[in-house]
Amino acid sequence: MDMVTKAKINLFAVLRNLQDLCTMDPVAADMIKNENISVQFKVPNVGIGTLRFADGKCTFVRGKGPASLKLWFTSPEHFNTMIDGGKTIPIFINVFKVGFLLNTFMKLADRMAYFLKPPADKKAELLKDPEYFKINTILTAYTAFNAMAEIANSDKIGKACAYRMFDGVILMEIKGGPSLNITVKDHLLSVGVGKVKLPTATMTFNSMEFAHKLLNGEASTFGGMGSGDFGLSGAVALLEQMGKLLNLVSVYLG
C-alpha cells in the first residue's frame, strides 16, 4: 500500500465527507451551527485541504486558502495516523483555536465513523433505519468514487489503469440518490457532484439498495445487470478501467 495515496484518500475522499455529513445529518449540523472557523490540513507530497465552517455549513476546499487554524503534518504516515484514530499531534498555528480541533472536530469525526464504520455487532440493526441507511450509502459512494480518483492519479497500478483511459466524462447515478461525474483528462481523474449532459459513459444504480450492496461487496455488477438493478452504457473501455480502479479502493479502505 502506498502511504502517499492513502493520505490523499484520507484528505480528499474521507475528510471531505464532513461537508456532506453536515448537510445530511441533523446531529452533525447541530454541532457546527455556531462555529465560524477554517481549518487547513497540509501534508507533504499529498497537498492541502481546508474545511470551512460558517453559517451552519461545512465546506471542503481543495488547495491553499485563508484559514484561522493551520495544521502541518510531518509526513503522509503522520496524517494517516491521525485519521486512523492513532495518538498523534500535528504542528499547528493559533493555539487559541485548537480547542475546536480537540472538541467539535473530534466529535464530527466520531459521527462520521458512526455512519461509515458502524460496529459489526450493531451494523445490521442500524441499517434498518431508513435515514441511517441512506446516509451510510451516500457517504460510502462519495468515499469510494473520490478515493478511486486519488488512486488513479497516485497509485502505481491505478496510474496504469488511468493511462488506458481516454478523455471523457463518466456519469455515476444512483436513482433516488446522488449523481457524480468523473472527468478523465490527460489520464488524470477528477470528481464532481451532479449530472452532466451527454456523458461519454454512464453507470447507473437503479436503487439505493443495490448501490449499498455493490459498494459493500454484497452483490456483483453482472448479477445487477441480469436483474436490471445496474446498468452500463456508452464507452465500455472507460467503464472497464473504472471498474478496475474501484476494485483497488478496498485495498486502501478495507
C-alpha positions as CSV (number, residue, x, y, z in Angstrom):
1,M,0.0,0.0,0.0
2,D,1.3,3.4,-1.0
3,M,1.2,5.8,2.0
4,V,1.0,8.9,-0.2
5,T,-2.0,7.6,-2.0
6,K,-3.6,6.6,1.3
7,A,-3.1,10.1,2.7
8,K,-4.6,11.6,-0.4
9,I,-7.6,9.4,0.0
10,N,-7.9,10.3,3.7
11,L,-7.7,14.0,2.9
12,F,-9.6,14.3,-0.4
13,A,-12.1,11.4,-0.1
14,V,-12.6,10.7,3.6
15,L,-12.2,14.1,5.3
16,R,-14.2,15.9,2.6
17,N,-17.2,13.8,3.6
18,L,-17.7,16.1,6.6
19,Q,-19.2,18.6,4.1
20,D,-21.9,16.1,3.1
21,L,-22.3,14.7,6.6
22,C,-23.2,18.2,8.0
23,T,-25.7,18.6,5.2
24,M,-27.5,15.3,5.7
25,D,-27.2,14.6,9.4
26,P,-29.1,16.9,11.9
27,V,-26.8,15.9,14.7
28,A,-23.7,16.9,12.8
29,A,-25.4,20.1,11.7
30,D,-26.2,21.0,15.3
31,M,-22.5,20.5,16.3
32,I,-21.4,23.2,13.8
33,K,-24.3,25.7,14.0
34,N,-22.4,28.3,15.9
35,E,-18.9,27.6,14.5
36,N,-17.0,30.2,12.4
37,I,-13.6,28.7,11.7
38,S,-11.5,27.4,8.8
39,V,-9.1,24.5,9.4
40,Q,-6.3,23.8,6.9
41,F,-4.5,20.5,6.6
42,K,-1.1,20.5,4.9
43,V,0.6,17.1,4.2
44,P,3.9,16.9,2.4
45,N,3.8,15.1,-1.0
46,V,0.0,15.0,-0.6
47,G,-1.4,18.5,-0.8
48,I,-3.6,20.9,1.1
49,G,-7.3,20.7,2.1
50,T,-9.4,23.3,4.0
51,L,-12.6,22.7,6.0
52,R,-14.6,25.9,6.4
53,F,-17.3,26.2,9.0
54,A,-19.7,29.2,8.7
55,D,-23.4,30.0,8.7
56,G,-24.2,26.4,9.9
57,K,-22.5,24.8,6.9
58,C,-19.3,22.9,6.3
59,T,-17.4,23.3,3.0
60,F,-14.3,21.4,1.9
61,V,-11.9,23.2,-0.4
62,R,-9.0,21.5,-2.2
63,G,-5.9,23.7,-2.1
64,K,-4.5,26.6,-0.2
65,G,-6.7,29.3,1.2
66,P,-7.2,31.5,4.3
67,A,-7.5,29.6,7.5
68,S,-7.7,30.5,11.2
69,L,-6.3,27.1,12.2
70,K,-3.4,25.6,10.2
71,L,-2.3,22.1,10.8
72,W,1.0,20.7,9.4
73,F,1.9,17.1,9.3
74,T,5.5,15.8,9.0
75,S,4.7,13.0,6.6
76,P,1.8,11.2,4.9
77,E,2.2,8.5,7.6
78,H,1.7,11.2,10.3
79,F,-1.5,12.3,8.8
80,N,-2.8,8.8,8.2
81,T,-2.2,8.0,11.9
82,M,-4.4,10.9,12.9
83,I,-7.2,9.9,10.5
84,D,-7.0,6.2,11.6
85,G,-7.5,7.3,15.2
86,G,-4.0,6.9,16.4
87,K,-2.4,9.2,19.1
88,T,-0.6,11.9,17.3
89,I,-0.4,15.7,17.4
90,P,0.0,17.9,14.3
91,I,2.1,21.1,14.2
92,F,-0.4,23.9,14.4
93,I,-0.7,27.7,14.3
94,N,-3.1,29.6,16.5
95,V,-3.2,27.8,19.8
96,F,-6.4,29.7,20.7
97,K,-8.3,27.8,18.0
98,V,-7.0,24.3,18.9
99,G,-10.0,23.8,21.2
100,F,-12.1,23.3,18.1
101,L,-9.9,20.5,16.9
102,L,-10.0,18.7,20.2
103,N,-13.7,19.2,20.8
104,T,-16.0,19.8,17.8
105,F,-13.8,18.3,15.1
106,M,-13.2,15.1,17.1
107,K,-17.0,14.8,17.7
108,L,-17.6,15.3,13.9
109,A,-15.0,12.6,13.1
110,D,-16.7,10.2,15.5
111,R,-20.1,11.0,14.0
112,M,-18.7,10.3,10.5
113,A,-17.3,7.0,11.7
114,Y,-20.7,6.1,13.2
115,F,-22.1,6.2,9.6
116,L,-19.1,4.9,7.6
117,K,-17.7,2.3,10.0
118,P,-20.5,1.0,12.3
119,P,-19.6,-1.7,14.8
120,A,-20.0,-5.2,13.3
121,D,-22.4,-6.2,16.1
122,K,-24.7,-3.2,15.6
123,K,-24.4,-2.7,11.8
124,A,-27.4,-4.8,10.8
125,E,-29.7,-3.1,13.3
126,L,-28.5,0.4,12.4
127,L,-29.1,-0.2,8.7
128,K,-32.8,-1.0,9.4
129,D,-33.3,2.7,10.0
130,P,-34.0,4.2,6.5
131,E,-32.3,7.5,7.3
132,Y,-29.2,5.8,8.6
133,F,-29.2,3.5,5.6
134,K,-29.4,6.5,3.2
135,I,-26.6,8.5,4.8
136,N,-24.4,5.4,5.1
137,T,-24.9,4.5,1.4
138,I,-24.3,8.1,0.1
139,L,-21.2,8.6,2.2
140,T,-19.9,5.3,1.1
141,A,-20.5,6.2,-2.6
142,Y,-18.8,9.6,-2.2
143,T,-15.8,8.0,-0.4
144,A,-15.4,5.2,-3.0
145,F,-15.5,7.3,-6.1
146,N,-13.3,10.1,-4.7
147,A,-10.9,7.5,-3.5
148,M,-10.9,5.9,-6.9
149,A,-9.8,9.2,-8.5
150,E,-6.9,9.6,-6.0
151,I,-5.8,6.0,-6.8
152,A,-5.9,6.7,-10.5
153,N,-3.7,9.8,-10.0
154,S,-1.3,8.5,-7.5
155,D,-1.1,4.7,-7.1
156,K,1.2,2.8,-9.4
157,I,-1.4,0.3,-10.6
158,G,-4.0,3.0,-10.6
159,K,-1.9,5.1,-12.9
160,A,-1.6,2.1,-15.3
161,C,-5.4,1.9,-15.5
162,A,-5.7,5.7,-16.0
163,Y,-3.2,5.5,-18.8
164,R,-5.6,3.3,-20.7
165,M,-8.4,5.8,-20.3
166,F,-9.1,8.5,-23.0
167,D,-10.6,11.9,-22.3
168,G,-14.2,11.9,-21.4
169,V,-16.8,12.2,-18.6
170,I,-18.4,9.2,-16.8
171,L,-21.7,9.8,-15.1
172,M,-22.4,7.7,-12.0
173,E,-26.1,7.9,-11.0
174,I,-27.9,6.4,-8.1
175,K,-31.7,6.5,-8.6
176,G,-33.2,8.2,-5.5
177,G,-29.7,9.3,-4.5
178,P,-26.8,11.4,-5.7
179,S,-25.1,11.7,-9.1
180,L,-21.4,12.1,-9.6
181,N,-19.4,13.0,-12.7
182,I,-15.9,11.6,-13.2
183,T,-13.8,13.6,-15.7
184,V,-10.9,12.0,-17.4
185,K,-8.4,14.5,-18.8
186,D,-4.8,13.6,-19.9
187,H,-5.1,10.4,-17.9
188,L,-6.0,12.2,-14.7
189,L,-9.3,11.8,-12.9
190,S,-11.4,14.4,-11.0
191,V,-14.8,14.0,-9.4
192,G,-17.7,16.5,-9.4
193,V,-21.2,16.4,-8.0
194,G,-24.3,16.4,-10.2
195,K,-25.4,15.2,-13.6
196,V,-23.8,16.2,-16.9
197,K,-25.2,16.4,-20.4
198,L,-24.1,13.9,-23.0
199,P,-21.6,11.9,-20.8
200,T,-19.1,9.7,-22.6
201,A,-20.2,6.7,-20.4
202,T,-22.8,6.1,-17.7
203,M,-23.0,3.8,-14.7
204,T,-26.5,3.6,-13.2
205,F,-27.6,2.1,-9.9
206,N,-31.4,1.7,-10.2
207,S,-31.9,1.7,-6.5
208,M,-30.2,2.8,-3.3
209,E,-30.5,-0.7,-2.0
210,F,-28.5,-2.2,-4.9
211,A,-25.9,0.6,-4.7
212,H,-25.4,-0.3,-1.0
213,K,-25.0,-4.0,-1.8
214,L,-22.5,-3.4,-4.6
215,L,-20.4,-0.8,-2.7
216,N,-20.2,-3.2,0.3
217,G,-19.2,-6.2,-1.8
218,E,-22.6,-8.0,-1.3
219,A,-23.6,-8.0,-5.0
220,S,-21.9,-8.2,-8.4
221,T,-22.2,-5.9,-11.4
222,F,-23.0,-9.0,-13.6
223,G,-25.8,-10.0,-11.3
224,G,-27.1,-6.5,-11.2
225,M,-27.2,-6.2,-15.0
226,G,-29.1,-9.5,-15.1
227,S,-31.7,-8.4,-12.6
228,G,-32.0,-4.9,-14.0
229,D,-30.6,-3.3,-10.8
230,F,-27.5,-2.0,-12.5
231,G,-26.7,-0.6,-16.0
232,L,-23.8,0.5,-18.1
233,S,-23.9,2.5,-21.3
234,G,-21.5,4.4,-23.6
235,A,-17.8,3.9,-23.8
236,V,-17.2,0.4,-22.5
237,A,-13.4,0.9,-22.4
238,L,-13.7,3.8,-19.9
239,L,-16.1,1.8,-17.7
240,E,-13.8,-1.3,-17.8
241,Q,-10.8,0.7,-16.4
242,M,-13.0,2.5,-13.9
243,G,-14.2,-0.9,-12.6
244,K,-10.6,-2.0,-12.1
245,L,-9.9,1.3,-10.2
246,L,-12.9,0.7,-7.9
247,N,-11.6,-2.7,-7.1
248,L,-8.4,-1.1,-5.7
249,V,-10.4,1.1,-3.3
250,S,-10.9,-1.8,-0.9
251,V,-7.1,-2.2,-0.7
252,Y,-6.9,1.2,0.9
253,L,-10.2,1.5,2.8
254,G,-10.7,-2.2,3.7
